[in-house]
Amino acid sequence: MYQCFHCLENSVVWECDYDFEDFGYEGEGIVQICHCNNCGAEIEYRIPIKENEND
C-alpha cells in the first residue's frame, strides 16, 4: 500500500488501469486509478507512453 496525500495513512490501493483514450486525453498512455481505504480519496496517475525515436 502507498501513503495517501490527503490523510497520510498507508492505505492507498490500486483499483484499475485505463487508456488515455478512455478519459479523453490526447496521446498514448495509461491512467491508473487508486483509492484510499482510510479516507476514500481517489487518486488518478497519468503515465504517458512516449515513442522511442530509435524504433
N, C-alpha and C positions, 0 to 999 in steps of 0.2 A: 504494500500500500504506500501511497505517497501522501505528503503533507498538504492539507487544504490551505489555500491562500487566504481564505476567509476566517475560519475558526482555528487554524493552526494545529488541528489534530491530524494524526496519521491515519486517515480514514477515507482517502480518495481511491476509488477503484475504477478500472477500465469498464466501459459499458459496450461501446460499439465503434466501428470504423466505417466511414463513408468516403465516396469520391468527391472531389471538389464540385463536380457537376451536380451532385445531389443537393448541394447547398447554394447553387447558383454562382459559385466563384469561378473566375476565369483561370485558365491554365490547367495543368495537371497536378494532382496532389491528393493527399489523404486528410480527412477531417476526423480526428479522434475525439470521441465524447467520453468523458469520465464524470463521476458524481461522488459527492461526499456522503458517506453513510451517517456522519455525525450531524451536519447542519443542513444537508440537502442541496448544497451548491452544485451547479452543473458547470463543468469546465470543458471548453472547446479548444483543442490544439489543432492548428493548421500546419501541415507539413508539406511544403511544395516539393514536387519532383522536377528537378532540372535536368534537361537533356545534356549529355556529355558530348562536347564538340568533336571528340575523337572517334565516336561511334560511326 
